[in-house]
Amino acid sequence: MTAAPRVFAGEPVRALAAALVALALATVWGPGTARAHPFDATFHSARCDVKLDDQRGLRVKVILEVPTAKILEEFLELYGDPTQIGEEASDIFRQRQFERFSKDLRVRVGGRRPAGAWTPTDDPINGLGTAEFFVYMLEYVLEDKDSVMADRVDVRVDLDVFGREPVYFTVTGRGRAPKWKMVSNSADKVLKSGDPELLDPNTGQWSLDPRLRKLRFVFERQEPADKTEG
């Protein structure tokens, strides 16, 4: 059964405005669409996924969820009456969000920022929303995937998003077997040693612990790199 749309309690005008903004800024997701986190829509969330393999190199992806009420507040500050907005304003606002988040995300490999840029992922729901939240997906695209490859790859990711807002974080990482293995993920240590009150008891994977804003992943090569004879 599809859940009934959320209404902002006690503020029918605001709820209507939120619906108008959702329609103007997004193609509202249909039933069954996956969401990044299972919590109340008043929470921000950040999912970070880091993978390493020889074929595609280092891939760092971040999925951010912003409560629709927050998006509404920001949008009204810029454009005022949501009934008067057009497609161009919606696109500009969406791009501004991507640019803002890109400034709050950082990647370092071996202590240095690799040449590349945060880029919105090619997904039909990216930058769109529902009555509860908007989702933004970004990936750090390297200019040269081979530039960070070594027998040991030390990756650090900073998630300095959403200011002082409480944020639910979840973190995953993987080195593609048999050539690569992830030997360290700082998030694992935080989840095991952190305050249990900050951990979601249902999943065991989402946490409000702010230490998850600073992540470190270490990958080690398990097989020699392929060499092409000249």
N, C-alpha and C positions, 0 to 999 in steps of 0.2 A: 504494500500500500504506500502511495506517495504521501510524504509528510505535507501538512498544510503550510502555505507560505507564512513566514515569520512577519509579524506586524510589530512596529515599534510602539510599545505600550504607552497609552495615554496621549499619543501624538498622531492622530489620523492624517493630518496635513503632511507631516514629515514622512509618514509611511507612503503616502501617495507620491510625494516628491521622489522618494527613493525608488519607487517603481518606475516613475518616468525616466529617471536617470539610468536605471538598469536597461530600460528599453532603448534609450537614446545611445548609450555607450556600448551596448552589447547585444548580441543575440542570446537571449536568456537560455541557459542550458536546460535540456529536457531531463525527464526522470531517468535515473540510472547512471547519470554522469558521475564519474569518479571524483572524489574530492581529496585534497591533500591531507586534511586532518579530521578527526572525529569529534571535535569539541564544539562548544557553543560559539556562535558566530561573532561574539564580542571579542574573541581572541585573535591576535595576529599569529601567523605561523611561518616557519621557514624550514624547508627540507633541503638538505645538501647531499649530493651524491657524487662521489669521486671514483673514477675507474681508470685503469691503465692497461693497455695492451700494445703489442708491436704494430698492429695494423692501423689502429686509429689514434694511438698515442694517449696522451693525458686528456681526460674529459672531466670537467668540473661543471655540474649543473645545479642550479638553485631554483626551487619553486617557492614563491612567496604568496601568502594569502592575506588580504586586507579586508576587514569588515566593510560591508557596503555602506554602513552608517558613516564610516570614516571617509570613504570615497565621496559620498554625498557632501559631507562638510567641506572637503577640499574643492570639489567641483563648484559648489555654490559661491565660495570665496572668489573664484575666478570668473564665473559666468553669470551668477545670479539666477534668474528664473530658469529652471530646468526645462520648462515647456518651450523655450525659445531657442534651444541649442540645435545645431545642425551637425551633419556628418563631419565637416571639416574641424569644428571645435572638438568633437569627440576624438578624432584622430590625433589632434594636437595634444589634448589632455593625456591620452594613452601614451604617446611618445614621451611626454614630460615625465610620466611615472617610470618608464623604463630607464630614462636618463638619470633620474634621481636614484633609483636603486643601484644602477651601475656604479655610481660614485661611492656607495656604501658597501660594496663588495670588493674584496681584494684577494689575489692569488700570488703566492711566492713559491718558487721552486729552488731549493738550495740557497735560500735566503735572498733571492733576487726575483723581481717581477719579470716574468717572461713576456716577450713581445706578443701582443694579442689584445683582444677587447671583449668585454661582455656584450653579448648579442642576444636579442630575443629569439627563442627557439621557434621553429616553424611548426606551430600547432594551432588548429582552428579555434581553440578556446583561449589562447594566450591573450591576456589583457582584457578579457571579458568577465562577466559576472552573473550572479543570481541575486535574489532578494537578500541573501545572507553574506556573500563575500565575492571579491574579485580576485583573480589569480594571475600572477605574473611569473613567467618562466624565462630564465636566462642561462646561457652557457658561455663559459670563457673559451673563445675560439683562438687558438694559437696561430701565429703567422707561419711558424714552421714546427710541425709536431715533433720532428727529430731533435729540435734544439734542447729539449728537456730530458731526453732519454739518456740513461746511464745504468750501471749495474745496481745502483741504489738511488731511488728518487724520493726526495724529502719534500712533501707538499704541505703548505700552510694556507688555510682559507680563513679570512675574516668576514664575519657576517654582522657588520655594524648597521643593521637595518632597524627602522621603526623607533629610533631614539630611545626613550625611557619606557616605552610601552612593554608590558609583559608579553613575552613571545614563547610559544611552544616550538621547540626544535626537535628535529629527528635527523639522524646522520647515518649514511651508509657508504661503504667503500669496498672495492674489490679489485684485485689484480687477476687478470685472466690467466687461468691455468692452461697448460703446464708451465708456461714460461715466466709468469709473474705471480708473486704472492704479496699480499698486504700483511706486513709483519707488525704494524702498529697503527692504531686509530685512537686518538686522544679521547674521542667521545665515549668509547667503551669504558675507560677509566672513570670518567665523570658519572656515567650512569650507575656504575657499581659502587662508587664511593660518595655520591652526592646525597643531599637531603631527600629522603623518600617522600616527603610532602610535596616536592616539586615534580615528582615522576607520576605520569598517568598510570594508575594501577591496572587499567584494562588492557593496555597495549604493552607497557613496559619499555616502550621505545620513544615516546614523546616526553620531553621534560621542559620545565620552565627555568632550568638552571642557566644563569647568564654565562657560565664558563663555556657553554657550547657556542658562544659567539666567536671563539678563537679555537680553530681546529688544526690538527696536525695528522697527516697520514704518511707512513713510510712504506715504500714498496721495494722489494728486492727481486732481482732477476734470478730465476731458478734454472734456466738453461742458457747456453751461450747465444748471443745475438746472431742472426743470420748474416752471412757475409757474401756479397756478390763478387765473384772473381772478375777482375778486369782484363 
